[in-house]
Amino acid sequence: MKQEEPSLEGYFKWLHDELKKSNIPSEVFVVFQLQKLGCPIGTETYNKCQEVIKKYPEHFPWEAKYNSIPQEVHDAYSKELMDEFKSKFDSIPKGDGLMKSLVSEGASKPRLKNFGEALRDMDNMFKEQHRQAEERLKKSKQLWDKHYKKYNLKYRP
């Protein structure tokens, strides 16, 4: 016996029924989904999400707690975060740009001795990227804790 493919219409009917049973407003569910997916959203959608979060704080305890923290704390965290971000760009030497540099200096072409060496180099590169990502995450958490730990607000990367 062939099983039928679930239809989108059927999914939305099921979802509607589930939301009715659980008393979760559909707009809260949409915000949950956007948060869970972590997909990029525009300013208009972000603002709508913030309205829903403020309208239903009982469904968003982390956000409600975050919003109850004094604005000075958020400002200090943002300033320190941006100062660190800007310092990374300040350390880049000023020049004529990548394309002009490549043309004037000539792009060096990497020479492969063998396939095994290339794989080893790639492995080392990926390990270094992973190490750097862990280091950035650790620094980011330390900065978060510096400003928000006293409020018992858990870090969410």
C-alpha angles and dihedrals in degrees: 000000000000116000115225120240111248111252126225088236090055091049092053091049090051090047092049091051092048092050091050091052094047097043091229110145112239092237089057089051091052091053090047089053094048090050093047094048092046090210121161114263134189128245094263093053091044091053091048090051090051090052091052092047091052092045094051107030091157089069093047108047095161093051092044090053091046091050091051093059115100114267091235089068092053091046093051092048093048093047093051091045092050093045089056091046092050092047090061090058093044089060092060110097114244115245147141095287135268100284095048090047092051092050096045098041097032122237112264113230114222113235117217116215093188144335094257091056090051092051091048091050091049091049091051091048092051091047090051092048090050091049091049092048091052090048092051090049091050092049091046091052091048091053090047092049091049090061106025110027093091088059092053090236110156118231113249113192 
